[in-house]
Amino acid sequence: MNQESTAVPKTPGYAWVILIALYMATLSTTLNLFKLPPLMTTIQTSFGVDIVKAGKLMSVFNIMGFILAFPAGYILKRYGIKMTALIAVAASAIGPVIGALAKTFAILYVGRFIEGVGMGLIMVTAPLAISVWFPLTNRALPNGIWASSVGFGNLVMLLIAPSIAVLYKWESVWWSTAGFSVLSFIVLAILFRMPRQEEMDAGPAPQEENVPSFIGDMKDMGKGMANNGFWMIGIAFGCYNLVAMALVTFYPQFLEIVRGFSLTYDNGFLMHASFVTALILGIPIITGPLGGYISDRLGKRKIMILIPFILMAITFLFPFKVTGSLIILYVIILGIVNGPIAAVQLAAVPEVAKKPQYIGTGMAVAIFCQNIGMTLSGVVFPKIQVASGWEAAGYWMIPFCIIGIISTLLIKVR
């Protein structure tokens, strides 16, 4: 074997510029997703609806994620990565404008539907773009950075949306997310491009002559969907999102009603229900990329999913039992251990793909299962809580973690 064939591939410098543009594009969709939970009561009051009907605003957003997971592949095939990403960000701008102008709940619902289209598309497009630009051996770190946009979007909305709504009405939050989406659209339109030949030679994943054709045709998709590895990653990813979103969605309510936390900052940051909850997905902004970096350096994926997943399962023994300062300690620990899971799971998709053109199908399977998990989180958890109480609802998240752990064990990846 010659020296050139064993050289470690280098990441093109412009790949990091692409990552910034993709991060902004994805953040525009996650801000839309998470702006509703801290304003749920305000929306109910403004439109005269109950919590069940208001909750459908979250459901329709996530439903579009799994409805579009596979059609997104055909859109990518037809229009390419850049145009699909631009369509996603455009939907993320149009949706909140419709919502901000809504005079009826039905129109607000339409706006959320369109916002969900944006996230459904970008969650397939962005990881695929990362796999085009970054070498296989250095992909977990950028995936970790990109995945942190979910936690960052959650953090920003939980911390500032209620204050903006009090000062300028709830519509101002919708206008703010629309404005950021417009900015993201401009940045993406200017900065994004496919790698040039010399950049492809520098080390990204093996390329076909026509780079955008990762998704392949119907035959390719069928072969890709027959890959058990994709479905094991998808099931694990869905289980992770189910338990994480269930806790993030309902923990503020528990802290307020049962533990006496406030919805404002009047009693300080550490007694603010939304601030404390935000740490669960806020800390992974750091621990997600760090876990991806460690995974790249160790050259291992499975162990960097298994260990955090097992620790996360154990943490569900405590969320509704701890009191006082232990609540803060709990959310910090959970934020640390859950951070690497999503980043390394997504980085594993290209590695279990038998051919490059199957990567898009693998991403589609992962996002399909992710959104099923997120949709179920808003249904399963509250039903258990009503029937058996908060502690039991927490305990019942452990079996879902175990399913995710078993699925991870079955993935044939390093």
C-alpha positions in Angstrom: 0.0 0.0 0.0 1.4 3.4 -0.9 1.7 6.3 1.6 -0.9 8.4 -0.1 -3.6 5.7 0.2 -3.1 5.5 4.0 -2.9 9.3 4.6 -5.6 10.7 6.9 -8.0 12.8 4.8 -8.0 16.5 5.6 -11.1 18.7 6.0 -11.4 21.5 3.4 -11.2 24.9 5.1 -14.4 26.0 3.5 -16.3 23.1 5.1 -16.5 25.2 8.3 -18.1 28.1 6.5 -20.7 25.7 5.1 -21.2 24.4 8.7 -22.0 28.0 9.9 -24.5 28.5 7.1 -26.1 25.1 7.9 -26.2 25.9 11.6 -28.1 29.1 11.1 -30.5 27.4 8.7 -31.2 24.7 11.2 -31.4 27.1 14.1 -34.2 29.0 12.3 -36.3 25.9 12.4 -35.5 24.9 16.0 -36.4 28.4 17.2 -39.8 27.9 15.5 -40.2 24.6 17.2 -39.4 25.7 20.7 -41.1 29.1 20.7 -44.5 27.6 21.5 -44.0 25.7 24.9 -43.1 28.8 27.0 -46.0 30.7 25.5 -48.6 27.9 25.6 -50.8 29.6 28.2 -50.6 32.9 26.3 -51.7 31.3 23.1 -54.5 29.4 24.8 -55.8 32.7 26.3 -55.4 34.7 23.0 -57.4 32.2 20.9 -59.7 30.8 23.6 -58.6 27.1 23.2 -57.8 24.4 25.7 -54.4 22.7 26.3 -55.4 19.7 24.1 -56.1 21.9 21.1 -53.1 24.1 21.7 -50.9 21.0 22.0 -51.8 20.1 18.4 -49.7 23.1 17.4 -46.7 21.1 18.5 -48.0 17.8 17.0 -48.5 19.3 13.5 -45.0 20.6 13.6 -43.4 17.2 14.4 -45.8 15.2 12.2 -44.5 17.0 9.2 -41.0 15.8 10.2 -41.8 12.2 9.6 -44.2 12.8 6.7 -41.5 14.6 4.8 -38.5 12.4 5.9 -38.6 10.2 2.8 -40.2 12.7 0.3 -37.3 15.0 1.3 -35.0 12.5 -0.5 -36.9 13.0 -3.8 -36.8 16.8 -3.4 -33.0 16.6 -2.8 -32.7 14.4 -5.9 -34.7 16.8 -8.0 -33.4 20.2 -6.7 -30.1 19.4 -5.0 -28.8 20.2 -1.5 -28.7 24.0 -1.7 -32.1 24.5 -3.2 -33.7 22.1 -0.8 -32.1 23.9 2.1 -33.3 27.2 0.8 -36.9 25.8 0.5 -36.6 24.7 4.1 -35.5 28.1 5.4 -38.1 29.9 3.3 -40.8 27.8 4.9 -39.3 28.7 8.3 -39.7 32.4 7.4 -43.2 32.1 5.8 -44.8 30.0 8.5 -44.2 32.5 11.4 -45.3 35.4 9.3 -48.7 33.6 8.7 -48.8 32.9 12.4 -48.1 36.4 13.5 -50.9 37.7 11.2 -53.4 35.0 12.3 -56.7 36.2 13.6 -58.1 32.6 14.1 -56.6 29.5 15.6 -57.0 27.7 12.2 -54.6 30.2 10.5 -52.1 29.9 13.3 -52.3 26.1 12.8 -51.5 26.6 9.1 -48.5 28.6 10.0 -47.2 25.9 12.3 -47.8 23.4 9.5 -45.6 25.4 7.2 -42.9 25.8 9.9 -42.9 22.0 10.3 -42.2 21.7 6.6 -39.0 23.7 7.1 -37.7 21.5 9.8 -38.7 18.3 8.1 -36.6 19.3 5.1 -33.6 20.8 6.9 -33.1 17.8 9.2 -32.4 15.6 6.3 -30.6 18.1 4.1 -28.1 19.5 6.7 -26.6 16.1 7.8 -26.3 15.1 4.1 -24.4 18.4 3.3 -22.1 17.7 6.2 -21.4 14.2 4.9 -20.5 15.8 1.5 -18.0 18.3 3.0 -16.4 16.5 5.9 -14.2 13.3 5.8 -15.6 10.2 7.3 -13.0 10.2 10.0 -13.7 13.8 11.1 -17.5 13.9 10.8 -18.7 13.5 14.4 -17.4 16.9 15.6 -19.3 18.9 12.9 -22.3 16.7 13.4 -22.1 17.5 17.1 -21.8 21.2 16.5 -24.8 21.1 14.1 -26.9 19.0 16.4 -26.4 21.6 19.2 -28.7 23.9 17.2 -31.6 22.0 18.7 -30.5 22.7 22.3 -29.5 26.3 21.5 -32.9 26.9 19.9 -34.6 25.5 23.0 -32.4 27.5 25.3 -33.0 30.8 23.5 -36.8 30.4 23.4 -37.2 29.3 27.0 -35.1 32.2 28.2 -36.4 35.1 26.2 -39.7 34.3 24.6 -41.9 35.0 27.7 -40.2 38.3 28.3 -40.6 39.4 24.6 -44.2 38.4 24.7 -44.9 40.4 27.9 -43.2 43.5 26.5 -44.4 43.4 22.9 -47.2 40.7 22.7 -46.8 37.1 21.6 -46.8 38.0 17.9 -43.4 39.7 18.3 -41.9 36.2 19.0 -43.3 35.0 15.7 -41.9 38.1 13.9 -38.5 37.5 15.5 -38.2 34.0 14.3 -39.3 35.0 10.8 -36.7 37.7 10.8 -33.9 35.3 11.8 -35.1 32.9 9.1 -34.8 35.6 6.5 -31.3 36.4 7.6 -30.4 32.6 7.5 -31.8 32.4 4.0 -29.6 35.2 2.8 -26.5 33.7 4.5 -27.2 30.3 3.0 -27.9 31.6 -0.5 -24.6 33.5 -0.5 -22.2 31.0 1.2 -23.4 27.5 0.3 -21.9 25.6 -2.6 -20.9 22.1 -3.4 -17.2 21.2 -3.0 -14.9 21.7 -5.9 -12.8 18.8 -7.3 -9.7 19.8 -5.3 -11.7 20.0 -2.1 -13.3 16.6 -2.8 -9.8 15.2 -3.2 -8.9 16.7 0.1 -10.9 14.0 1.8 -14.7 14.2 2.1 -16.7 10.9 1.8 -16.4 9.1 -1.5 -18.1 11.1 -4.2 -20.1 10.1 -7.2 -19.7 12.1 -10.4 -23.0 13.8 -9.6 -22.6 14.8 -5.9 -26.3 15.7 -5.2 -27.4 12.2 -6.2 -26.7 10.7 -2.8 -30.4 10.0 -2.5 -30.5 7.9 -5.5 -33.5 6.6 -7.4 -36.4 4.4 -6.2 -34.2 1.3 -6.5 -31.5 2.9 -4.4 -34.0 4.0 -1.7 -35.4 0.5 -1.6 -31.9 -1.0 -1.1 -31.1 1.6 1.5 -34.2 1.0 3.5 -33.4 -2.7 3.6 -30.3 -1.8 5.6 -31.0 -3.0 9.2 -28.3 -0.6 10.5 -30.3 2.4 9.4 -33.4 1.2 11.3 -31.5 0.4 14.4 -30.0 3.9 14.4 -33.5 5.3 13.7 -35.1 3.4 16.5 -32.4 4.5 19.0 -32.7 8.1 17.7 -36.5 8.0 18.0 -36.3 6.6 21.6 -33.8 9.3 22.6 -36.0 12.1 21.2 -39.1 10.6 22.8 -37.7 10.7 26.3 -35.7 13.9 25.9 -38.6 15.9 24.5 -41.1 14.5 27.0 -39.0 15.8 29.9 -38.2 19.2 28.3 -41.9 19.7 27.4 -43.4 18.9 30.8 -40.7 19.5 33.4 -41.4 23.3 33.6 -45.0 22.5 34.5 -43.9 20.1 37.2 -41.4 22.5 38.6 -44.0 25.3 38.8 -46.9 23.2 40.1 -45.2 20.7 42.4 -41.9 22.4 43.4 -43.0 26.0 43.5 -40.7 27.4 40.8 -41.6 30.6 39.0 -42.3 31.4 35.4 -40.5 34.7 35.7 -37.1 35.8 37.0 -38.5 37.4 40.1 -37.1 34.8 42.4 -33.8 34.4 40.5 -32.5 32.3 37.7 -32.3 29.1 39.7 -36.0 29.3 40.7 -37.1 30.0 37.1 -38.9 26.9 35.8 -38.0 27.5 32.1 -34.4 28.5 32.8 -33.7 25.3 34.8 -35.4 23.1 32.2 -33.4 24.8 29.4 -30.2 23.3 30.9 -31.3 19.8 29.8 -30.8 20.7 26.1 -28.6 23.8 26.7 -25.6 22.0 28.2 -25.5 19.6 25.2 -24.5 22.7 23.1 -21.1 21.9 24.6 -21.2 18.2 25.4 -22.6 17.3 22.0 -19.6 18.5 20.0 -17.3 17.3 22.7 -18.7 13.8 22.5 -18.4 13.9 18.7 -14.8 15.1 19.0 -14.0 12.2 21.5 -15.7 9.8 19.2 -13.6 10.9 16.2 -10.4 10.7 18.2 -11.1 7.3 19.6 -12.4 6.1 16.3 -15.4 4.6 18.0 -19.2 5.3 17.6 -21.1 2.6 19.4 -19.5 3.1 22.8 -20.0 6.8 22.6 -23.7 6.2 22.2 -24.1 3.3 24.7 -22.5 4.9 27.7 -24.4 8.2 27.6 -27.7 6.3 26.8 -27.2 4.0 29.8 -26.5 6.9 32.1 -29.5 8.8 30.7 -31.7 5.8 31.5 -30.5 5.8 35.1 -31.3 9.6 35.4 -35.0 8.9 34.9 -35.1 7.4 38.4 -34.7 10.9 39.8 -36.4 13.9 37.9 -39.6 13.9 39.9 -38.1 12.8 43.2 -35.3 15.3 43.7 -35.9 18.6 45.6 -34.1 21.8 46.3 -30.6 22.2 45.0 -30.6 18.6 43.8 -32.9 19.7 41.0 -30.2 21.9 39.6 -27.6 19.1 40.0 -30.0 16.7 38.2 -30.5 18.8 35.1 -26.8 19.6 34.8 -25.9 15.9 35.0 -28.7 15.0 32.5 -27.5 17.8 30.1 -23.9 16.4 30.3 -24.8 12.7 29.6 -27.4 13.2 26.9 -25.3 15.6 24.8 -23.2 13.1 22.7 -26.1 10.8 21.9 -27.7 12.6 18.9 -24.4 13.8 17.4 -22.8 10.4 17.4 -25.9 8.6 16.2 -26.1 10.8 13.1 -22.4 10.4 12.5 -22.9 6.6 12.4 -25.4 6.8 9.5 -22.8 7.2 6.7 -20.7 4.5 8.3 -23.4 1.8 8.1 -24.3 2.9 4.5 -23.0 0.3 2.1 -22.8 2.9 -0.7 -22.6 6.7 -0.6 -25.9 7.0 -2.5 -27.7 5.3 0.5 -26.6 7.9 3.0 -29.6 10.1 2.3 -32.0 7.2 2.8 -30.2 6.5 6.1 -30.7 10.1 7.2 -34.3 10.0 6.2 -34.9 6.9 8.3 -33.2 8.6 11.3 -35.3 11.7 10.9 -38.5 9.7 10.3 -38.0 7.8 13.6 -36.9 11.0 15.4 -40.1 12.8 14.6 -42.2 9.8 15.5 -40.5 9.9 18.9 -41.1 13.6 19.3 -44.7 13.3 18.3 -45.3 10.4 20.7 -43.6 12.2 23.6 -46.5 14.7 23.8 -49.0 11.8 23.9 -47.4 9.0 26.0 -46.0 11.0 28.8 -49.1 13.0 29.8 -51.3 10.0 29.7 -49.0 8.1 32.0 -48.8 11.1 34.3 -52.6 11.5 34.5 -53.0 7.8 35.2 -50.1 7.2 37.6 -48.4 10.4 38.6 -45.2 12.2 37.9 -42.7 9.7 39.3 -44.3 6.8 37.4 -44.2 8.8 34.1 -40.5 9.3 34.7 -39.9 5.6 35.4 -41.8 4.7 32.2 -39.2 6.6 30.2 -36.6 4.0 31.2 -38.0 1.2 29.0 -37.8 3.5 26.0 -34.2 4.2 26.8 -33.6 0.4 27.1 -35.1 -0.1 23.6 -32.7 2.5 22.3 -29.7 0.8 24.0 -30.6 -2.6 22.6 -31.0 -1.1 19.1 -27.6 0.6 19.5 -26.0 -2.8 20.4 -27.4 -4.2 17.2 -25.8 -1.6 15.0 -22.8 -2.9 13.1 -20.5 0.1 13.5 -17.1 0.6 15.0 
